[in-house]
Each structure stands twice: as structure tokens, then as C-alpha cells.
Amino acid sequence: MGIQDRFCPKCGKTTENDGLCNDCMVDNTKWFSCDQRALSTHCPSCGAIKVGNTWTDSTLERDDLGPDLARSAVHLHPDVKKSSIDVTITDFGENRSRAVLVIRGELYKKFVVDTCTIELVWDKEQCDRCNRISGSYYEGVVQVRADGRTPSTYEIQMASSIAQQVEDNLQSGGERLSFINDMNVIHDGLDIIIGSQHIGVLICKAIIAELGGRYKTHPKLVGEKNGRQLFRITYSFRLPRFQKQDVLLSRGRYAEVDRVESNHILAMDLAD
């Protein structure tokens, strides 16, 4: 035993530490804690998951969510390394499960293992999007009409398909409140009822890119919230007067419309 040897003041064993040995440090350290309960809130209509105050779209089932939900209720000491948590879940009610966790890790170069039990609570709440849809909430209407004529069946179907594709892209990108509440085919066109002003603009631009046309916006004040004025927007969309393959007579010559763009058309002279 050298004069430089250090001893643990608690158990008397030699130690490389300036103080307690690793065994005594482990004994004196509360290296993990578990919450008694963990809550998961999901929308019964669409399956979205609520984290804090934020809703996120999800396709995961209860069996998939349970292990991560249980692990989220475990709090490890910052000195724990190489941790792992095994979870076994048993349902004991429609909205309750019991999770038994085996927690392993390395603390001060010592292997540690322990268990805890957590109650998992499965709560249901209508999400922000489904709440708006069920309440017929909307922020605008895209009114698809044609200039000097009635839109064709093809144009109505294309406009509807384009609008749905825009909605799908926005939803995939996380814009949950940019939704289409309803679409109605009427005698002179198509009305697309929308949940945000952003989706209204994108639908109009996407239809222009495919079918041509132009649009104007007409805001209407509908109220005030938290000191901010609230508007509903009517997007008055006009498809071009002419469609592809229409035959025109200009200056005594016939031409077939080849392409329709927002401000002009391209036509081929049928005499060529």
C-alpha cells in the first residue's frame, strides 16, 4: 500500500476517486425516476396525436405508441451511460394500460439495473382540424367559373383533382389547417370551400398552371379575435374563354387552340 493510495471515506476501500468509491457513489445516487402516469391524447376521427398543445398527424396504433410513451416517463441521471429500457405492456381497460420497464445502464463504470411500473392513459380529444371541419369552419371559397361560358365536365374534374392534390401536399408538409372542407358542383362551375387562405392561393395558382385562367380576391370582414380582424376571402377564378382543341375563325382563317395560358392562347393555323 503506497502513501498515495486513496480510500473511500464510507467503506474504507481503496479508490481512484477523490472521495467515494464507485460502488458507494452508485449506492448514494438516485440514478433514475419514473412518473406514475403517462398520457397520450389522440383524435378519434383522424388519429392525430397531441404533444403539448400541438397536434401531429399519425398513423400509429396504440401498440406502436405504447413503448415510446412509457419510455418518455423515465428520467435518467445525467451520468448514466449506455442506457436501455425494455417495455412490457398489458391492457387492463379501454383507456388504461400498465407498462413494466426494465432499465439498464452504466453508472460510474458500474452496471446498474432496476424496474418500474407506469400507468398509460389513452385519452381522446377532437383535434383542431377535425373540430373545424365538423363545425363547418372555413376561411374562404374558391369559385371556379369560366369566362363567357360554362366550364366543361373535364375542367370541373381537373379543378377538383388539382385542389385535392394541393391539399394532400400541404397536409403531408404539416399544414394541418390547410384543408378542403367541401366541394360543390353547381350550375355554372365549382365551389371549393377551404380552411385557410394559403390553400386558396395555391389552388388558384395550380389551376392556372394546368388550365390557364386568372383570379381576383374579395375579402369580407366577418369578425375580430384577440384584437385582430378576421376576413373570409372569395377567390373569384375565371377559366379562359377558349379551351384546347377549340376551333377559332380569325381574319378569315381557321385555327385550333393548342395551348391556353393565363393571358393568351396559342393556336395552329388549320390551313398549314
MOBELWO-V209695 format. One record per pair of residues at least 4 apart in sequence whose C-alpha atoms are under 7 Angstrom apart, sorted by the first residue. I is the first residue (numbers start at 1). J is the second residue. D is the distance in Angstrom with one decimal. If there is no record, write none. Layout:
I:J:D
I:J:D
This chain:
1:5:6.7
5:14:6.7
6:14:5.5
6:15:5.6
6:16:6.6
7:12:5.4
7:13:5.4
7:14:4.3
7:15:5.5
8:12:4.8
8:13:5.4
8:14:6.1
8:15:6.1
8:19:5.8
8:20:4.7
8:21:5.3
9:19:6.6
9:20:6.2
10:20:6.7
15:21:5.2
17:21:6.2
20:24:5.9
20:25:5.9
21:25:6.1
22:26:6.2
22:108:5.7
23:27:6.3
24:28:6.1
25:29:6.1
26:107:6.7
26:108:7.0
31:76:5.9
31:77:4.7
32:75:5.5
32:76:4.4
32:77:5.7
33:74:5.9
33:75:5.2
33:76:6.6
34:73:5.6
34:74:4.6
34:75:6.2
34:116:6.8
35:73:5.2
35:74:6.6
35:118:6.7
36:118:5.2
36:119:6.2
37:118:5.5
37:119:4.6
37:120:5.8
38:69:6.6
38:70:6.6
38:73:6.2
38:119:6.3
38:120:5.0
38:121:6.1
39:120:6.0
39:121:4.8
39:122:6.2
40:121:6.2
40:122:5.1
40:123:6.0
41:49:6.0
41:50:5.4
41:122:6.2
41:123:4.6
41:124:5.5
41:125:6.5
42:47:5.8
42:48:5.5
42:49:4.5
42:50:6.0
42:123:6.4
42:124:5.2
42:125:6.1
43:47:4.9
43:48:5.2
43:49:6.6
43:124:5.7
43:125:5.2
43:126:4.9
43:127:5.4
44:124:6.1
44:125:6.9
44:126:6.6
47:57:6.9
47:58:6.0
47:59:6.5
48:55:6.3
48:56:5.4
48:57:4.3
48:58:5.0
48:127:7.0
49:55:5.6
49:56:5.3
49:57:6.3
49:58:6.3
50:54:5.6
50:55:4.4
50:56:6.3
51:55:6.3
55:127:6.8
60:64:5.9
60:65:6.5
61:65:6.3
62:66:6.0
65:69:6.1
66:70:6.1
67:71:6.2
67:87:5.9
68:72:6.1
69:73:7.0
70:99:6.6
70:118:6.8
76:80:6.7
79:107:6.2
80:105:6.1
80:106:5.5
80:107:4.9
81:105:5.8
81:106:5.0
81:107:6.4
82:105:5.3
82:106:5.9
83:104:5.5
83:105:4.1
83:106:6.8
84:103:6.0
84:104:5.3
84:105:6.4
85:101:6.4
85:102:5.6
85:103:4.6
85:104:6.3
86:101:5.6
86:102:5.1
86:103:6.6
87:99:6.4
87:100:5.8
87:101:4.7
87:102:6.6
88:99:5.6
88:100:5.2
88:101:6.5
89:97:6.6
89:98:5.6
89:99:4.4
89:100:6.4
90:97:5.6
90:98:5.2
90:99:6.5
91:96:6.2
91:97:4.1
91:98:6.2
92:96:5.9
92:97:5.5
93:97:6.7
95:121:5.8
95:122:4.7
95:123:6.7
96:120:5.7
96:121:4.9
96:122:6.1
97:119:5.9
97:120:4.9
97:121:6.6
98:117:7.0
98:118:6.0
98:119:4.8
98:120:5.9
99:117:5.6
99:118:5.2
99:119:6.2
99:120:6.9
100:116:6.0
100:117:4.6
100:118:6.6
101:115:5.4
101:116:5.4
101:117:6.2
102:114:5.9
102:115:4.6
102:116:6.9
103:113:5.5
103:114:5.4
103:115:5.9
104:112:5.7
104:113:4.4
104:114:6.7
105:111:6.0
105:112:5.4
105:113:6.6
106:110:5.4
106:111:4.6
106:112:5.8
107:111:6.4
107:112:6.7
126:130:6.3
126:131:5.9
127:131:5.9
128:132:6.3
129:133:6.2
129:176:6.5
129:177:5.7
130:134:5.9
131:135:6.1
132:136:6.2
132:137:4.9
133:137:5.8
133:181:6.0
137:195:6.8
138:193:6.6
138:194:5.5
138:195:4.5
138:196:7.0
139:194:6.1
139:195:5.2
139:196:5.3
139:197:6.1
139:232:4.8
139:233:6.5
140:193:6.2
140:194:5.4
140:195:6.9
140:196:6.9
140:197:6.4
140:232:4.9
140:233:4.4
140:234:5.5
141:191:6.5
141:192:5.5
141:193:4.6
141:194:5.9
141:233:6.5
141:234:5.0
141:235:6.1
142:191:5.7
142:192:5.0
142:193:6.5
142:200:6.4
142:234:6.1
142:235:4.6
142:236:6.3
142:237:6.9
143:190:6.0
143:191:4.7
143:192:6.5
143:235:6.0
143:236:5.2
143:237:5.7
144:189:5.5
144:190:5.0
144:191:6.2
144:236:6.8
144:237:4.9
144:238:6.2
145:150:7.0
145:151:6.3
145:188:6.4
145:189:4.9
145:190:6.9
145:237:6.0
145:238:5.0
145:239:6.1
146:150:5.7
146:151:5.4
146:238:4.8
146:239:4.3
146:240:6.2
146:241:6.5
147:238:5.7
147:239:5.9
147:240:5.6
147:241:4.7
148:241:6.0
149:241:6.8
150:188:5.4
150:189:6.7
151:155:6.0
151:156:6.5
151:188:6.9
151:189:5.9
152:156:6.3
153:157:6.2
154:158:6.0
155:159:6.0
156:160:6.1
156:189:7.0
156:190:6.5
157:161:6.1
158:162:6.0
159:163:6.1
159:207:6.1
160:164:6.3
161:165:6.2
162:166:6.2
162:206:6.7
162:207:6.6
163:167:6.3
163:203:5.4
164:168:6.2
165:169:6.2
166:170:6.3
166:203:6.3
167:171:6.1
167:178:6.8
167:179:5.9
167:180:6.8
168:172:6.0
169:173:6.2
170:174:6.4
170:175:5.3
170:178:6.6
171:175:5.1
171:176:5.4
177:195:6.2
177:196:6.5
178:195:5.4
178:196:5.1
178:199:5.6
179:194:5.9
179:195:5.1
179:196:7.0
180:193:5.9
180:194:4.5
180:195:6.0
181:193:5.4
181:194:5.5
181:195:6.4
182:192:6.1
182:193:5.2
183:191:5.6
183:192:4.5
183:193:6.1
184:190:5.8
184:191:5.2
184:192:6.6
185:189:6.1
185:190:4.6
185:191:6.4
186:190:5.9
194:200:6.6
196:200:6.8
197:201:6.6
198:202:6.5
199:203:6.0
200:204:6.4
201:205:6.3
202:206:6.0
203:207:6.2
204:208:6.2
205:209:6.3
206:210:6.5
207:211:5.7
207:212:6.7
208:212:4.1
208:213:5.3
208:214:6.7
208:262:6.3
211:260:6.7
212:239:6.3
212:240:6.4
212:260:5.6
212:261:4.5
212:262:4.5
213:238:5.5
213:239:4.3
213:240:5.0
213:261:6.9
213:262:4.7
214:237:5.8
214:238:5.5
214:239:6.7
214:262:6.1
215:235:6.4
215:236:5.3
215:237:4.2
215:238:6.0
216:235:5.8
216:236:5.2
216:237:6.6
217:233:6.4
217:234:5.7
217:235:4.7
217:236:6.1
218:233:5.6
218:234:5.0
218:235:6.5
219:231:5.9
219:232:5.6
219:233:4.3
219:234:6.3
220:231:5.2
220:232:5.2
220:233:6.3
221:230:5.9
221:231:4.4
221:232:6.6
222:230:5.7
222:231:5.5
222:232:6.6
223:229:6.0
223:230:5.2
224:228:5.4
224:229:4.4
224:230:5.3
225:229:6.5
225:230:7.0
242:246:6.5
243:257:6.8
243:260:6.7
244:257:5.0
244:258:5.5
244:259:5.8
244:260:6.6
245:256:5.5
245:257:4.9
245:258:6.2
246:256:5.6
246:257:5.3
247:254:6.6
247:255:5.6
247:256:4.5
247:257:6.3
248:254:5.5
248:255:5.2
248:256:6.2
249:253:5.5
249:254:4.6
249:255:6.5
250:254:6.4
254:269:6.1
254:270:5.7
255:267:5.8
255:268:5.2
255:269:4.2
255:270:5.1
256:267:5.2
256:268:5.2
256:269:6.6
256:270:6.6
257:265:6.9
257:266:6.0
257:267:4.1
257:268:6.5
258:266:5.5
258:267:5.0
258:268:6.5
259:265:5.8
259:266:5.1
259:267:6.9
260:264:6.5
260:265:4.5
260:266:6.4
261:265:5.8
